[in-house]
Amino acid sequence: MLCEKILGNLKDGGYDGRRVDTVSIPWDQAFSRIHRGTTAGGTDIGIRLDNAVLKRGLWPGDVLADDGRTVIAVDIPPCRAIVARVAADHPHMAAKVCYEVGNRHATLFWGEEPGTYITPYTEPLYKLLAGLHGVTAEVKDVSLDFSRAISSSIGAHSHDHHH
């Protein structure tokens, strides 16, 4: 099956009563135009989207196909991430966290609680953030919420140019 556009999102409604089959797209591939895979239900799927996906990305629940009985929707599985918490008595360290993550061209997200930031895991970045005064860092598997992205590098591959 070939899917060439995003028809909507499950959370918008309008898909009640249909069976939902999902295709798993890793978060760092959600901003690619072309994908190939197999849905959880076993359907071979090709995805070929226009250039709009390069900025918007595929979001969890995006509907790629709807035959009236079954919809095929995107699933972005959880990934290993660093959750950095800036202590309330060290609010200025938020700038340091954001600087260090951005300096590595890594994607950064607002956390659920104030003073909390999330970035995909790399060992060097984890060690750096965990070593900052007034910052605690932990490694967790999280579902990244693209609506909470801070950085403009979302979809870009993280890399560290400080060898």
Secondary structure by P-SEA (a helix, b strand, c coil): cccccccccccccccccbbbbbbbbccccccccbbbbbcccbbbbbbbbccccccccccccccccccccbbbbbbbcccbbbbbbbccccccaaaaaaaaaaaacbbbbbcccccbbbccccaaaaaaaaacccbbbbbbbcccccccccccccccbbbbccc
